[in-house]
Amino acid sequence: MADTTYADGRAGIDAGLVRRLIAAQFPQWSDLPVRPVEVDGWDNRTYRLGDEMTVRLPTAAGYAPAIDKEHRWLPYLAPFLPVEIPVPLAKGTPGEGYPFNWSVRRWLDGRLARREHIADLPAFAAGLAGFIRALQRVDATGGPAAGAHSWYRGASLTHYDEETRRCLAALGVRVDARRATAVWETALEAEWSGPPVWFHGDVSVNNLLVRDGRLAAVIDFGTSGVGDPACDLVIAWTFFSGESRETFRAAVDQDAATWARARGWVLWKSLLGVTGSDAALAASDHRVIGEVLADHEAASRTAPPTG
């Protein structure tokens, strides 16, 4: 879920379409008002349905598999997790000219995680680490193996090797390619060797809801699956710093190889941001890259000798 406001009608989806779909497939809710949410995402359009529900519609074919996946697995995961996650209430089918499955869910109240909304950032970091650890403990038997449906989160970083090296070549002196390549190649070498575990796939501030200053819910499991959990650690650099980062690192309790792969995930994503056209995003991603390079070098200095 991106922290972006879009005009109604993006991707051919508007409130009128949602009303028609509801009337045709769930007439018991047809008298409820439909309105766009104030902050919408890119992968899906989301609308309020009355006061207690939302309607979620994928914007393109690549995002559509998440509807069936979440409908199947969110109710399974929910009892094991320490905070709320989305509750599917109904699954819609293509209709009214709209080509994909879509979902109706219970509305989760809360504010997007921003520092001004969080009472104690280290405590928030510990709470988020607790969510990630709880998610990893859920039995992964039969769960959706990482792949195209998760945009390869949870899979091997080799899927993004060519793209990452292309970004490094394109950026020239804007990024220290030698140091960044060392981070990337270390991440590739630190292959996941454990059993597959559940991962969320997009643990970002735009998918974390806060109530009373504390983590209250985690949303948007569209990139979730079972595989390597390293992708869930990138928030250590994209949001946390100093004490909160160290609290998260200690509480989430992952091994050095997983942290090496996590640095690879955040480097790949940040390089894409730096090469993009959004100046504000590029500046933020450039800062993240600098911190990841420094973190890699600090880890290399403290690593025990091998051999």
C-alpha beads as a LAMMPS data file, in Angstrom:
LAMMPS data file: protein, C-alpha beads

307 atoms
306 bonds

1 atom types
1 bond types

-500.0 500.0 xlo xhi
-500.0 500.0 ylo yhi
-500.0 500.0 zlo zhi

Masses

1 110.0

Atoms # bond

1 1 1 0.000 0.000 0.000
2 1 1 1.578 3.255 -1.084
3 1 1 1.122 6.486 0.852
4 1 1 -0.379 8.260 -2.154
5 1 1 -3.692 9.918 -2.947
6 1 1 -5.076 9.190 -6.417
7 1 1 -8.069 10.596 -8.251
8 1 1 -11.118 8.359 -8.352
9 1 1 -11.127 6.437 -11.624
10 1 1 -7.497 5.317 -11.649
11 1 1 -6.999 2.005 -13.499
12 1 1 -10.579 2.219 -14.713
13 1 1 -11.941 1.760 -11.179
14 1 1 -14.286 4.276 -9.597
15 1 1 -16.970 4.407 -6.924
16 1 1 -19.692 3.830 -9.502
17 1 1 -18.120 0.533 -10.545
18 1 1 -17.865 -0.553 -6.919
19 1 1 -21.550 0.246 -6.333
20 1 1 -22.533 -1.809 -9.390
21 1 1 -20.407 -4.762 -8.318
22 1 1 -21.847 -4.701 -4.808
23 1 1 -25.416 -4.418 -6.083
24 1 1 -24.958 -7.343 -8.478
25 1 1 -23.060 -9.710 -6.207
26 1 1 -23.778 -8.672 -2.609
27 1 1 -27.166 -6.938 -2.694
28 1 1 -27.444 -7.119 1.111
29 1 1 -24.898 -4.272 1.184
30 1 1 -26.178 -2.276 -1.782
31 1 1 -27.681 0.487 0.372
32 1 1 -24.328 1.298 2.028
33 1 1 -22.388 4.350 0.823
34 1 1 -19.197 3.816 -1.200
35 1 1 -16.344 6.312 -1.084
36 1 1 -12.618 6.209 -1.845
37 1 1 -10.226 6.000 1.070
38 1 1 -8.205 9.131 1.745
39 1 1 -4.856 7.403 1.158
40 1 1 -4.881 4.703 -1.486
41 1 1 -2.374 2.164 -2.762
42 1 1 -0.914 1.392 -6.159
43 1 1 -1.547 -2.365 -6.408
44 1 1 -5.205 -2.043 -5.428
45 1 1 -7.956 0.549 -5.243
46 1 1 -9.644 0.592 -1.856
47 1 1 -13.082 1.996 -1.007
48 1 1 -14.999 2.351 2.218
49 1 1 -18.254 0.403 2.203
50 1 1 -20.360 1.934 4.916
51 1 1 -18.501 2.425 8.194
52 1 1 -17.425 -1.154 8.893
53 1 1 -16.125 -2.554 5.604
54 1 1 -13.786 -1.911 2.683
55 1 1 -13.749 -3.083 -0.918
56 1 1 -10.369 -3.913 -2.444
57 1 1 -9.888 -4.203 -6.213
58 1 1 -6.580 -5.088 -7.968
59 1 1 -5.478 -2.529 -10.547
60 1 1 -3.744 -4.987 -12.913
61 1 1 -3.420 -8.689 -13.641
62 1 1 -0.127 -9.002 -11.763
63 1 1 -1.799 -7.993 -8.509
64 1 1 -4.909 -10.125 -8.921
65 1 1 -3.555 -13.414 -7.449
66 1 1 -3.275 -11.742 -4.050
67 1 1 -7.075 -11.694 -3.666
68 1 1 -7.451 -15.481 -3.647
69 1 1 -4.270 -15.923 -1.595
70 1 1 -5.327 -13.507 1.126
71 1 1 -8.888 -14.848 1.184
72 1 1 -7.494 -18.324 1.833
73 1 1 -4.681 -17.562 4.238
74 1 1 -5.525 -14.448 6.287
75 1 1 -8.090 -16.290 8.453
76 1 1 -5.514 -19.038 9.010
77 1 1 -2.787 -16.610 10.128
78 1 1 -4.878 -14.283 12.283
79 1 1 -5.175 -16.405 15.472
80 1 1 -1.400 -16.734 15.755
81 1 1 -0.507 -13.047 15.440
82 1 1 -0.274 -10.443 18.230
83 1 1 -1.967 -7.629 16.270
84 1 1 -4.924 -7.391 13.922
85 1 1 -4.676 -8.228 10.246
86 1 1 -7.312 -7.823 7.501
87 1 1 -10.443 -9.946 7.854
88 1 1 -11.931 -11.113 4.532
89 1 1 -15.742 -11.067 4.567
90 1 1 -16.549 -11.928 0.959
91 1 1 -14.844 -12.513 -2.372
92 1 1 -16.273 -10.958 -5.509
93 1 1 -15.831 -12.207 -9.051
94 1 1 -15.342 -10.425 -12.400
95 1 1 -18.314 -8.403 -13.524
96 1 1 -19.604 -5.035 -14.745
97 1 1 -16.603 -4.876 -17.094
98 1 1 -14.101 -5.429 -14.279
99 1 1 -11.891 -8.487 -15.060
100 1 1 -10.540 -9.686 -11.688
101 1 1 -11.645 -11.189 -8.403
102 1 1 -12.005 -8.599 -5.640
103 1 1 -12.676 -8.631 -1.917
104 1 1 -14.790 -7.166 0.846
105 1 1 -13.055 -6.858 4.205
106 1 1 -13.639 -5.521 7.659
107 1 1 -12.424 -1.959 8.151
108 1 1 -9.366 -1.704 10.416
109 1 1 -9.160 1.572 12.267
110 1 1 -5.821 3.262 12.805
111 1 1 -3.352 5.794 11.476
112 1 1 -0.454 4.992 9.191
113 1 1 2.783 4.578 11.129
114 1 1 4.486 7.950 11.286
115 1 1 6.882 9.070 13.980
116 1 1 4.459 11.712 15.189
117 1 1 1.823 9.023 15.740
118 1 1 4.092 6.676 17.735
119 1 1 4.457 7.156 21.464
120 1 1 7.720 5.224 21.926
121 1 1 9.673 4.309 18.801
122 1 1 11.907 1.614 20.372
123 1 1 8.819 0.002 21.923
124 1 1 7.128 0.155 18.523
125 1 1 10.200 -1.512 16.982
126 1 1 10.033 -4.290 19.568
127 1 1 6.313 -4.760 18.890
128 1 1 6.896 -5.036 15.161
129 1 1 9.696 -7.537 15.740
130 1 1 7.261 -9.545 17.853
131 1 1 4.807 -9.625 14.951
132 1 1 7.504 -10.823 12.530
133 1 1 8.671 -13.528 14.935
134 1 1 5.102 -14.697 15.519
135 1 1 4.485 -14.830 11.774
136 1 1 7.618 -16.932 11.299
137 1 1 6.419 -19.405 13.929
138 1 1 3.140 -20.170 12.134
139 1 1 3.147 -23.607 10.513
140 1 1 4.098 -23.022 6.870
141 1 1 2.935 -26.433 5.625
142 1 1 1.051 -26.016 2.370
143 1 1 1.515 -22.245 2.340
144 1 1 2.093 -20.328 -0.915
145 1 1 5.744 -20.785 -1.869
146 1 1 7.512 -17.536 -2.760
147 1 1 7.403 -16.719 -6.448
148 1 1 5.621 -14.522 -8.961
149 1 1 2.587 -14.005 -6.686
150 1 1 4.889 -12.461 -4.033
151 1 1 6.908 -10.522 -6.630
152 1 1 9.710 -12.870 -5.597
153 1 1 9.838 -11.606 -2.025
154 1 1 10.870 -14.616 0.016
155 1 1 12.676 -16.133 -2.986
156 1 1 16.311 -15.864 -4.003
157 1 1 17.794 -12.430 -4.602
158 1 1 19.262 -13.804 -7.833
159 1 1 15.917 -12.975 -9.461
160 1 1 16.875 -9.282 -9.198
161 1 1 20.598 -9.652 -9.874
162 1 1 20.559 -8.321 -13.438
163 1 1 18.312 -5.390 -12.516
164 1 1 20.493 -4.446 -9.545
165 1 1 23.702 -4.506 -11.548
166 1 1 22.042 -2.495 -14.314
167 1 1 21.051 0.161 -11.764
168 1 1 24.580 0.293 -10.382
169 1 1 25.999 0.761 -13.863
170 1 1 23.463 3.471 -14.693
171 1 1 24.073 5.468 -11.518
172 1 1 27.777 5.999 -12.110
173 1 1 29.294 8.186 -9.402
174 1 1 25.920 8.877 -7.732
175 1 1 26.426 5.693 -5.697
176 1 1 29.690 4.109 -4.593
177 1 1 29.440 1.115 -6.919
178 1 1 32.367 -0.735 -5.370
179 1 1 30.903 -0.660 -1.873
180 1 1 27.365 -1.329 -3.082
181 1 1 28.519 -4.283 -5.157
182 1 1 30.170 -5.732 -2.059
183 1 1 26.836 -5.522 -0.210
184 1 1 25.001 -7.134 -3.107
185 1 1 27.459 -9.963 -3.646
186 1 1 27.563 -10.732 0.073
187 1 1 23.773 -10.934 0.042
188 1 1 23.810 -13.331 -2.910
189 1 1 26.374 -15.558 -1.196
190 1 1 24.352 -15.715 2.044
191 1 1 21.791 -18.123 0.619
192 1 1 18.759 -19.141 2.674
193 1 1 19.289 -22.689 3.930
194 1 1 16.537 -23.067 6.495
195 1 1 13.006 -24.428 6.147
196 1 1 10.515 -22.021 4.532
197 1 1 8.707 -19.729 6.964
198 1 1 5.898 -17.229 6.588
199 1 1 6.871 -13.718 5.528
200 1 1 4.762 -10.599 4.936
201 1 1 6.823 -9.290 2.026
202 1 1 6.155 -5.553 2.433
203 1 1 6.762 -4.538 6.041
204 1 1 6.676 -0.785 5.495
205 1 1 5.199 2.123 7.412
206 1 1 2.355 2.320 4.900
207 1 1 1.215 -1.159 5.916
208 1 1 1.397 -0.623 9.676
209 1 1 -1.504 0.909 11.592
210 1 1 -1.105 2.702 14.904
211 1 1 -3.680 3.264 17.642
212 1 1 -2.916 5.023 20.918
213 1 1 0.696 5.330 19.835
214 1 1 1.219 1.566 19.475
215 1 1 1.265 -0.953 16.643
216 1 1 -2.331 -2.108 16.254
217 1 1 -2.561 -3.828 12.866
218 1 1 -0.547 -4.989 9.868
219 1 1 -2.268 -4.768 6.492
220 1 1 -1.680 -5.682 2.818
221 1 1 -0.478 -9.284 2.710
222 1 1 -0.491 -9.249 -1.089
223 1 1 3.227 -10.106 -1.262
224 1 1 3.114 -12.661 1.565
225 1 1 4.090 -16.284 1.291
226 1 1 6.456 -18.896 2.674
227 1 1 10.178 -18.844 2.039
228 1 1 13.093 -16.672 3.174
229 1 1 12.056 -14.029 5.765
230 1 1 14.940 -11.621 5.047
231 1 1 12.720 -9.273 3.037
232 1 1 10.762 -8.444 6.201
233 1 1 13.782 -6.771 7.817
234 1 1 14.233 -3.843 5.409
235 1 1 12.324 -1.487 7.713
236 1 1 15.414 -1.537 9.931
237 1 1 16.926 1.002 7.499
238 1 1 13.889 2.575 5.838
239 1 1 12.269 3.700 9.108
240 1 1 14.287 2.838 12.202
241 1 1 17.612 4.327 13.262
242 1 1 19.791 4.490 16.324
243 1 1 18.115 2.989 19.400
244 1 1 14.974 1.873 17.562
245 1 1 17.036 0.048 14.916
246 1 1 19.112 -1.735 17.531
247 1 1 15.978 -2.645 19.487
248 1 1 14.398 -4.080 16.343
249 1 1 17.586 -5.957 15.453
250 1 1 17.835 -7.554 18.887
251 1 1 14.129 -8.362 19.228
252 1 1 13.656 -9.860 15.765
253 1 1 16.620 -12.193 16.476
254 1 1 17.794 -13.194 12.985
255 1 1 21.178 -14.615 12.052
256 1 1 23.956 -12.736 10.257
257 1 1 23.219 -14.344 6.889
258 1 1 19.581 -13.236 7.048
259 1 1 20.701 -9.693 7.799
260 1 1 23.104 -9.851 4.846
261 1 1 20.229 -10.826 2.533
262 1 1 18.068 -8.099 4.073
263 1 1 20.717 -5.544 3.136
264 1 1 20.521 -6.934 -0.391
265 1 1 16.745 -6.483 -0.499
266 1 1 16.857 -2.896 0.664
267 1 1 19.781 -2.082 -1.647
268 1 1 17.892 -3.410 -4.696
269 1 1 14.757 -1.428 -3.868
270 1 1 16.634 1.753 -2.997
271 1 1 18.695 1.639 -6.183
272 1 1 15.455 1.559 -8.154
273 1 1 14.294 4.629 -6.225
274 1 1 17.501 6.536 -6.872
275 1 1 17.266 5.838 -10.600
276 1 1 13.632 7.008 -10.695
277 1 1 12.257 10.452 -11.476
278 1 1 10.852 11.318 -8.036
279 1 1 13.460 13.632 -6.492
280 1 1 12.175 13.303 -2.915
281 1 1 12.102 9.502 -3.128
282 1 1 15.564 9.462 -4.680
283 1 1 16.978 11.552 -1.827
284 1 1 15.430 9.265 0.780
285 1 1 16.678 6.143 -0.977
286 1 1 20.149 7.630 -1.323
287 1 1 20.243 8.097 2.453
288 1 1 19.104 4.504 2.983
289 1 1 21.817 3.208 0.656
290 1 1 24.455 5.088 2.642
291 1 1 23.251 3.544 5.883
292 1 1 23.131 0.051 4.367
293 1 1 26.707 0.375 3.088
294 1 1 27.879 1.504 6.523
295 1 1 25.944 -1.289 8.221
296 1 1 27.475 -3.910 5.920
297 1 1 30.966 -2.646 6.647
298 1 1 30.338 -2.617 10.392
299 1 1 29.043 -6.194 10.190
300 1 1 32.126 -7.219 8.201
301 1 1 34.434 -5.783 10.860
302 1 1 32.701 -7.650 13.682
303 1 1 32.161 -10.974 11.876
304 1 1 34.026 -13.899 13.445
305 1 1 36.953 -15.248 11.400
306 1 1 36.234 -18.213 9.158
307 1 1 38.337 -21.241 8.390

Bonds

1 1 1 2
2 1 2 3
3 1 3 4
4 1 4 5
5 1 5 6
6 1 6 7
7 1 7 8
8 1 8 9
9 1 9 10
10 1 10 11
11 1 11 12
12 1 12 13
13 1 13 14
14 1 14 15
15 1 15 16
16 1 16 17
17 1 17 18
18 1 18 19
19 1 19 20
20 1 20 21
21 1 21 22
22 1 22 23
23 1 23 24
24 1 24 25
25 1 25 26
26 1 26 27
27 1 27 28
28 1 28 29
29 1 29 30
30 1 30 31
31 1 31 32
32 1 32 33
33 1 33 34
34 1 34 35
35 1 35 36
36 1 36 37
37 1 37 38
38 1 38 39
39 1 39 40
40 1 40 41
41 1 41 42
42 1 42 43
43 1 43 44
44 1 44 45
45 1 45 46
46 1 46 47
47 1 47 48
48 1 48 49
49 1 49 50
50 1 50 51
51 1 51 52
52 1 52 53
53 1 53 54
54 1 54 55
55 1 55 56
56 1 56 57
57 1 57 58
58 1 58 59
59 1 59 60
60 1 60 61
61 1 61 62
62 1 62 63
63 1 63 64
64 1 64 65
65 1 65 66
66 1 66 67
67 1 67 68
68 1 68 69
69 1 69 70
70 1 70 71
71 1 71 72
72 1 72 73
73 1 73 74
74 1 74 75
75 1 75 76
76 1 76 77
77 1 77 78
78 1 78 79
79 1 79 80
80 1 80 81
81 1 81 82
82 1 82 83
83 1 83 84
84 1 84 85
85 1 85 86
86 1 86 87
87 1 87 88
88 1 88 89
89 1 89 90
90 1 90 91
91 1 91 92
92 1 92 93
93 1 93 94
94 1 94 95
95 1 95 96
96 1 96 97
97 1 97 98
98 1 98 99
99 1 99 100
100 1 100 101
101 1 101 102
102 1 102 103
103 1 103 104
104 1 104 105
105 1 105 106
106 1 106 107
107 1 107 108
108 1 108 109
109 1 109 110
110 1 110 111
111 1 111 112
112 1 112 113
113 1 113 114
114 1 114 115
115 1 115 116
116 1 116 117
117 1 117 118
118 1 118 119
119 1 119 120
120 1 120 121
121 1 121 122
122 1 122 123
123 1 123 124
124 1 124 125
125 1 125 126
126 1 126 127
127 1 127 128
128 1 128 129
129 1 129 130
130 1 130 131
131 1 131 132
132 1 132 133
133 1 133 134
134 1 134 135
135 1 135 136
136 1 136 137
137 1 137 138
138 1 138 139
139 1 139 140
140 1 140 141
141 1 141 142
142 1 142 143
143 1 143 144
144 1 144 145
145 1 145 146
146 1 146 147
147 1 147 148
148 1 148 149
149 1 149 150
150 1 150 151
151 1 151 152
152 1 152 153
153 1 153 154
154 1 154 155
155 1 155 156
156 1 156 157
157 1 157 158
158 1 158 159
159 1 159 160
160 1 160 161
161 1 161 162
162 1 162 163
163 1 163 164
164 1 164 165
165 1 165 166
166 1 166 167
167 1 167 168
168 1 168 169
169 1 169 170
170 1 170 171
171 1 171 172
172 1 172 173
173 1 173 174
174 1 174 175
175 1 175 176
176 1 176 177
177 1 177 178
178 1 178 179
179 1 179 180
180 1 180 181
181 1 181 182
182 1 182 183
183 1 183 184
184 1 184 185
185 1 185 186
186 1 186 187
187 1 187 188
188 1 188 189
189 1 189 190
190 1 190 191
191 1 191 192
192 1 192 193
193 1 193 194
194 1 194 195
195 1 195 196
196 1 196 197
197 1 197 198
198 1 198 199
199 1 199 200
200 1 200 201
201 1 201 202
202 1 202 203
203 1 203 204
204 1 204 205
205 1 205 206
206 1 206 207
207 1 207 208
208 1 208 209
209 1 209 210
210 1 210 211
211 1 211 212
212 1 212 213
213 1 213 214
214 1 214 215
215 1 215 216
216 1 216 217
217 1 217 218
218 1 218 219
219 1 219 220
220 1 220 221
221 1 221 222
222 1 222 223
223 1 223 224
224 1 224 225
225 1 225 226
226 1 226 227
227 1 227 228
228 1 228 229
229 1 229 230
230 1 230 231
231 1 231 232
232 1 232 233
233 1 233 234
234 1 234 235
235 1 235 236
236 1 236 237
237 1 237 238
238 1 238 239
239 1 239 240
240 1 240 241
241 1 241 242
242 1 242 243
243 1 243 244
244 1 244 245
245 1 245 246
246 1 246 247
247 1 247 248
248 1 248 249
249 1 249 250
250 1 250 251
251 1 251 252
252 1 252 253
253 1 253 254
254 1 254 255
255 1 255 256
256 1 256 257
257 1 257 258
258 1 258 259
259 1 259 260
260 1 260 261
261 1 261 262
262 1 262 263
263 1 263 264
264 1 264 265
265 1 265 266
266 1 266 267
267 1 267 268
268 1 268 269
269 1 269 270
270 1 270 271
271 1 271 272
272 1 272 273
273 1 273 274
274 1 274 275
275 1 275 276
276 1 276 277
277 1 277 278
278 1 278 279
279 1 279 280
280 1 280 281
281 1 281 282
282 1 282 283
283 1 283 284
284 1 284 285
285 1 285 286
286 1 286 287
287 1 287 288
288 1 288 289
289 1 289 290
290 1 290 291
291 1 291 292
292 1 292 293
293 1 293 294
294 1 294 295
295 1 295 296
296 1 296 297
297 1 297 298
298 1 298 299
299 1 299 300
300 1 300 301
301 1 301 302
302 1 302 303
303 1 303 304
304 1 304 305
305 1 305 306
306 1 306 307
